[in-house]
Amino acid sequence: MTGLFGAFLFETALITYRAVTQGQVVTKKGQQSTAPLPAPLPSLYMSAILIYGVLGLAPQSVAPLPALIGWGFVVATFLDIYTPGSANAAAASNASLAQGLTTSPPTGAAATKK
């Protein structure tokens, strides 16, 4: 097993452990999941697959560097410096903010006054 593949396996194990133990698994309505064994969102795994897949495309001549970067991501995830899928969470919060900023037609006295 190469160092990069080991880092990928450890990263996915961290993602799964955090999602199960820290309650990061939520339903569509924003409440905790009642599943017997909650699994993290697929986007969390997808971000790890993309990062380590791109690192795996490095040429063999620089083999230790991608593994070192991969283990750096593992350490950053462990220390809560890097959160897989955080860009998706930011996009979701921006979408909910935009929904809250929509205007509604005036009602009451303001609507009858012209």
N, CA and C of each residue as an Amber inpcrd file, in Angstrom:
protein
   342
   0.8530000  -1.1670000   0.0000000   0.0000000   0.0000000   0.0000000
   0.9000000   1.2320000   0.0000000   0.6050000   2.1520000  -0.8650000
   1.4090000   3.3690000  -0.9400000   0.9840000   4.3440000   0.1590000
   1.8360000   5.3330000   0.3830000   1.5310000   6.3350000   1.4020000
   0.2980000   7.1470000   1.0660000   0.0850000   7.4110000  -0.2210000
  -1.0770000   8.1980000  -0.6200000  -2.3760000   7.4220000  -0.4100000
  -2.3680000   6.1410000  -0.7350000  -3.5660000   5.3320000  -0.5440000
  -3.8710000   5.1640000   0.9440000  -2.8470000   5.0130000   1.7430000
  -3.0400000   4.9290000   3.1900000  -3.6420000   6.2150000   3.7480000
  -3.1700000   7.3540000   3.2470000  -3.7210000   8.6420000   3.6820000
  -5.1930000   8.7530000   3.2790000  -5.5230000   8.2810000   2.0730000
  -6.9140000   8.3140000   1.6170000  -7.8100000   7.4600000   2.5110000
  -7.3470000   6.2550000   2.8430000  -8.1430000   5.3840000   3.7100000
  -8.3210000   5.9960000   5.0970000  -7.2760000   6.5960000   5.6220000
  -7.3670000   7.2160000   6.9370000  -8.2930000   8.4280000   6.8920000
  -8.2570000   9.2060000   5.8100000  -9.1380000  10.3700000   5.6560000
 -10.6030000   9.9450000   5.6210000 -10.9210000   8.9020000   4.8640000
 -12.3110000   8.4380000   4.8060000 -12.7500000   7.8800000   6.1600000
 -11.8270000   7.2490000   6.8750000 -12.1700000   6.7640000   8.2170000
 -12.4560000   7.9360000   9.1530000 -11.6800000   9.0070000   9.0550000
 -11.9400000  10.2020000   9.8690000 -13.2790000  10.8400000   9.5250000
 -13.5870000  10.9120000   8.2360000 -14.8570000  11.4920000   7.8010000
 -16.0180000  10.6920000   8.3750000 -15.9340000   9.3720000   8.2790000
 -16.9980000   8.5140000   8.7900000 -17.1160000   8.6210000  10.3020000
 -15.9980000   8.5830000  11.0010000 -16.0080000   8.6590000  12.4590000
 -16.6320000   9.9700000  12.9400000 -16.2380000  11.0710000  12.3340000
 -16.7820000  12.3670000  12.7560000 -18.2700000  12.4680000  12.4740000
 -18.6990000  11.9770000  11.3370000 -20.1130000  12.0730000  10.9990000
 -20.9710000  11.2530000  11.9490000 -20.4760000  10.0960000  12.3340000
 -21.2570000   9.2130000  13.2060000 -21.2390000   9.7100000  14.6480000
 -20.0870000  10.1320000  15.1520000 -19.9790000  10.4880000  16.5700000
 -20.3520000  11.9220000  16.8830000 -20.1560000  12.8350000  15.9580000
 -20.4140000  14.2400000  16.2480000 -21.7400000  14.7180000  15.7060000
 -22.5490000  13.8400000  15.1850000 -23.8880000  14.2170000  14.7470000
 -23.9070000  15.1280000  13.5490000 -22.9830000  14.9430000  12.6150000
 -22.9700000  15.7780000  11.4230000 -23.9440000  15.2870000  10.3700000
 -24.6160000  14.1980000  10.6450000 -25.5750000  13.6500000   9.6970000
 -26.9400000  14.2490000  10.0040000 -27.5160000  14.9690000   9.0630000
 -28.8110000  15.6070000   9.2640000 -29.7560000  15.2180000   8.1350000
 -31.0370000  15.3680000   8.4080000 -32.0340000  15.0990000   7.3850000
 -32.2850000  16.3810000   6.6090000 -33.2180000  16.3230000   5.6550000
 -33.5130000  17.4970000   4.8460000 -34.1050000  18.6360000   5.6650000
 -34.7930000  18.3280000   6.7250000 -35.4310000  19.3550000   7.5250000
 -34.4930000  19.9290000   8.5910000 -33.2380000  19.5090000   8.5880000
 -32.2580000  20.0470000   9.5060000 -32.2580000  19.3800000  10.8700000
 -32.9540000  18.2620000  11.0210000 -33.0010000  17.5580000  12.2970000
 -32.0490000  16.3680000  12.2560000 -31.7290000  15.8510000  13.4200000
 -30.8400000  14.7030000  13.4970000 -31.4740000  13.4860000  12.8300000
 -30.6440000  12.6980000  12.2110000 -31.1080000  11.4830000  11.5620000
 -31.4430000  10.4320000  12.6180000 -32.4560000   9.6330000  12.3470000
 -32.8210000   8.5540000  13.2580000 -32.4270000   7.1930000  12.6980000
 -31.5550000   7.1850000  11.6990000 -31.0970000   5.9310000  11.1110000
 -30.2810000   5.1550000  12.1410000 -30.3160000   3.8220000  12.0880000
 -29.5610000   3.0370000  13.0680000 -28.0580000   3.3040000  13.0070000
 -27.5090000   3.4550000  11.8220000 -26.0980000   3.7940000  11.6580000
 -26.0150000   4.9240000  10.6390000 -25.9750000   6.1560000  11.1090000
 -25.9590000   7.2710000  10.1610000 -24.6580000   7.3170000   9.3760000
 -24.7820000   7.5640000   8.1150000 -23.6120000   7.6750000   7.2390000
 -23.4490000   9.1270000   6.8040000 -22.2330000   9.5560000   6.5740000
 -22.0250000  10.9330000   6.1390000 -22.5690000  11.1700000   4.7350000
 -22.7140000  12.4210000   4.4130000 -23.1820000  12.7770000   3.0870000
 -22.1800000  12.3130000   2.0350000 -22.6500000  11.9090000   0.8790000
 -21.7260000  11.4640000  -0.1700000 -20.7700000  12.5710000  -0.6210000
 -21.1670000  13.8270000  -0.4770000 -20.2880000  14.9150000  -0.8920000
 -19.0140000  14.9640000  -0.0530000 -19.0810000  14.5010000   1.1920000
 -17.8780000  14.4630000   2.0160000 -16.8850000  13.4410000   1.4620000
 -17.3910000  12.2920000   1.0620000 -16.5240000  11.2900000   0.4520000
 -16.0360000  11.7640000  -0.9200000 -16.8960000  12.4460000  -1.6550000
 -16.5260000  12.8960000  -2.9920000 -15.3810000  13.8950000  -2.9320000
 -15.3870000  14.7620000  -1.9270000 -14.2930000  15.7250000  -1.8200000
 -12.9690000  15.0020000  -1.5520000 -12.9920000  13.9520000  -0.7400000
 -11.7690000  13.1810000  -0.4890000 -11.3290000  12.4420000  -1.7490000
 -12.2800000  11.8730000  -2.4800000 -11.9380000  11.1600000  -3.7140000
 -11.3030000  12.1020000  -4.7190000 -11.8480000  13.3040000  -4.8510000
 -11.2950000  14.2660000  -5.8060000  -9.8920000  14.7140000  -5.4060000
  -9.7040000  15.0450000  -4.1400000  -8.3910000  15.5220000  -3.6860000
  -7.3280000  14.4480000  -3.8750000  -7.5940000  13.2440000  -3.3940000
  -6.5950000  12.1880000  -3.4730000  -6.4620000  11.6360000  -4.8910000
  -7.5160000  11.7380000  -5.6840000  -7.4180000  11.3370000  -7.0900000
  -6.5040000  12.2580000  -7.8650000  -6.6250000  13.5470000  -7.6160000
  -5.7440000  14.5170000  -8.2860000  -4.3030000  14.3200000  -7.8160000
  -4.1190000  14.0850000  -6.5270000  -2.7620000  13.8370000  -6.0270000
  -2.1730000  12.5570000  -6.6270000  -3.0130000  11.5920000  -6.9190000
  -2.5430000  10.3390000  -7.5030000  -2.1110000  10.4740000  -8.9500000
  -2.4760000  11.5660000  -9.6060000  -2.0800000  11.7810000 -10.9950000
  -0.6650000  12.3220000 -11.1350000  -0.0050000  12.5940000 -10.0370000
   1.3600000  13.1150000 -10.0820000   2.2940000  12.0560000 -10.6650000
   3.3190000  12.4880000 -11.3870000   4.2510000  11.5090000 -11.9690000
   5.0270000  10.7530000 -10.8930000   5.5170000   9.5920000 -11.2550000
   6.2280000   8.7200000 -10.3200000   7.5230000   9.3590000  -9.8220000
   8.0700000  10.2950000 -10.5650000   9.3360000  10.9090000 -10.1670000
   9.2030000  11.7660000  -8.9030000   8.0050000  12.2320000  -8.6060000
   7.7680000  13.0420000  -7.3950000   6.8850000  12.2760000  -6.4100000
   7.0600000  10.9600000  -6.3550000   6.1840000  10.0810000  -5.5790000
   6.0420000  10.4540000  -4.1010000   7.0780000  10.8560000  -3.4060000
   6.8770000  11.1550000  -1.9780000   6.0590000  12.4260000  -1.7310000
   6.0750000  13.3580000  -2.6520000   5.3880000  14.6310000  -2.4350000
   3.8650000  14.4960000  -2.3370000   3.1760000  13.8060000  -3.2500000
   1.7250000  13.6570000  -3.0970000   1.3300000  12.9270000  -1.8120000
   2.1240000  11.9440000  -1.4130000   1.8180000  11.2360000  -0.1640000
   1.9550000  12.1720000   1.0240000   2.9710000  13.0080000   1.0000000
   3.1720000  13.9730000   2.0800000   2.0280000  14.9810000   2.1350000
   1.5870000  15.4520000   0.9830000   0.4520000  16.3810000   0.9320000
  -0.8190000  15.6820000   1.4050000  -1.0100000  14.4220000   0.9950000
  -2.1820000  13.6570000   1.4280000  -2.2300000  13.4950000   2.9390000
  -1.0900000  13.1490000   3.5370000  -1.0540000  13.0160000   4.9930000
  -1.2190000  14.3760000   5.6600000  -0.8150000  15.4470000   4.9780000
  -1.0620000  16.7900000   5.5040000  -2.5560000  17.0810000   5.5880000
  -3.3210000  16.6330000   4.5790000  -4.7760000  16.7830000   4.6340000
  -5.3720000  15.9760000   5.7810000  -4.8090000  14.7950000   6.0370000
  -5.3080000  13.9660000   7.1430000  -5.0800000  14.6760000   8.4770000
  -3.8930000  15.2160000   8.6580000  -3.5810000  15.9340000   9.8960000
  -4.4660000  17.1730000  10.0250000  -4.6760000  17.8920000   8.9200000
  -5.5320000  19.0770000   8.9550000  -6.9760000  18.7070000   9.2840000
  -7.4560000  17.5880000   8.7720000  -8.8060000  17.1310000   9.1050000
  -8.8880000  16.7340000  10.5700000  -7.8670000  16.0570000  11.0560000
  -7.8490000  15.6260000  12.4540000  -7.8460000  16.8310000  13.3990000
  -7.1500000  17.8950000  13.0360000  -7.0610000  19.0930000  13.8780000
  -8.1840000  20.1010000  13.6100000  -9.1500000  19.7330000  12.7760000
 -10.2800000  20.5930000  12.3940000  -9.8420000  21.8650000  11.6720000
  -8.7350000  21.8140000  10.9750000  -8.3110000  22.9370000  10.1450000
  -8.9740000  22.8430000   8.7850000  -9.1080000  21.6160000   8.2890000
  -9.7690000  21.3540000   7.0130000 -11.0000000  20.5040000   7.2800000
 -12.1420000  20.9330000   6.7360000 -13.3810000  20.1820000   6.8770000
 -13.8540000  19.7630000   5.4900000 -13.8220000  18.4720000   5.1740000
 -14.2990000  18.0420000   3.8610000 -15.7550000  18.4340000   3.6570000
 -16.0700000  18.9220000   2.4890000 -17.4380000  19.3230000   2.1820000
 -17.8240000  20.6750000   2.7270000 -16.8970000  21.4370000   3.2790000
 -17.2490000  22.7290000   3.8650000 -17.6850000  23.7240000   2.7960000
 -17.1930000  23.5730000   1.5770000 -17.6430000  24.4640000   0.5040000
 -19.1180000  24.2120000   0.2000000 -19.5550000  22.9570000   0.2900000
 -20.9720000  22.6440000   0.0780000 -21.8220000  23.2350000   1.1870000
 -21.3390000  23.2080000   2.4130000 -22.0850000  23.7780000   3.5320000
 -22.1920000  25.2820000   3.3870000 -21.1290000  25.9180000   2.9200000
 -21.1700000  27.3680000   2.7190000 -22.1570000  27.7320000   1.6170000
 -22.1820000  26.9450000   0.5610000 -23.1310000  27.2130000  -0.5270000
 -24.5660000  27.0250000  -0.0550000 -24.8040000  26.0200000   0.7740000
 -26.1510000  25.7850000   1.2900000 -26.5910000  26.9190000   2.2130000
 -25.6740000  27.4260000   3.0330000 -26.0550000  28.5280000   3.9170000
 -26.2930000  29.8050000   3.1230000 -25.5380000  30.0140000   2.0520000
 -25.7820000  31.1830000   1.2020000 -27.1320000  31.0710000   0.5000000
 -27.5130000  29.8710000   0.1050000 -28.8080000  29.6820000  -0.5470000
 -29.9470000  29.9530000   0.4300000 -29.8060000  29.5040000   1.6800000
 -30.8620000  29.7620000   2.6550000 -30.9110000  31.2410000   3.0200000
 -29.7600000  31.9040000   3.0230000 -29.7380000  33.3450000   3.2660000
 -30.4460000  34.0830000   2.1400000 -30.2000000  33.6610000   0.8950000
 -30.8460000  34.3090000  -0.2410000 -32.3540000  34.1080000  -0.2090000
 -32.8140000  32.9560000   0.2540000 -34.2500000  32.7240000   0.3540000
 -34.8660000  33.6310000   1.4050000 -34.1290000  33.9340000   2.4530000
 -34.6330000  34.8190000   3.5040000 -34.6730000  36.2760000   3.0800000
 -33.9410000  36.6360000   2.0420000 -33.8890000  38.0220000   1.5930000
 -34.8990000  38.3440000   0.4960000 -35.7180000  37.3880000   0.1130000
 -36.7060000  37.6560000  -0.9350000 -37.7730000  38.6130000  -0.4100000
 -38.2960000  39.3890000  -1.2980000 -39.3180000  40.3630000  -0.9110000
 -40.6930000  39.7670000  -1.0990000 -41.6030000  40.1620000  -0.2640000
 -42.9770000  39.7150000  -0.3750000 -43.8430000  40.9400000  -0.6520000
 -44.9910000  40.7550000  -1.2810000 -45.8610000  41.8970000  -1.5780000
 -46.3620000  42.5310000  -0.2810000 -46.5240000  43.8310000  -0.2740000
 -46.9910000  44.5010000   0.9560000 -48.4080000  44.0790000   1.3090000
 -48.6790000  44.0230000   2.5840000 -50.0040000  43.6630000   3.0740000
 -50.4730000  44.7300000   4.0570000 -51.7480000  44.7620000   4.3090000
 -52.2990000  45.6580000   5.3050000 -52.4600000  47.0850000   4.7980000
 -52.2160000  48.0360000   5.6720000 -52.4290000  49.4460000   5.3700000
 -51.4930000  49.9350000   4.2770000 -50.2910000  49.4170000   4.2270000
 -49.3260000  49.8590000   3.2160000 -49.7720000  49.4450000   1.8170000
 -50.4970000  48.3440000   1.7080000 -50.9440000  47.8670000   0.4100000
 -52.1270000  48.6810000  -0.1000000 -52.9830000  49.1840000   0.7580000
 -54.1500000  49.9320000   0.3270000 -53.8240000  51.3960000   0.0730000
 -52.7550000  51.8850000   0.6410000 -52.3490000  53.2760000   0.4570000
 -51.6230000  53.4320000  -0.8660000 -52.1520000  54.2850000  -1.7530000
 -51.4960000  54.5040000  -3.0510000 -51.2130000  55.9410000  -3.2600000
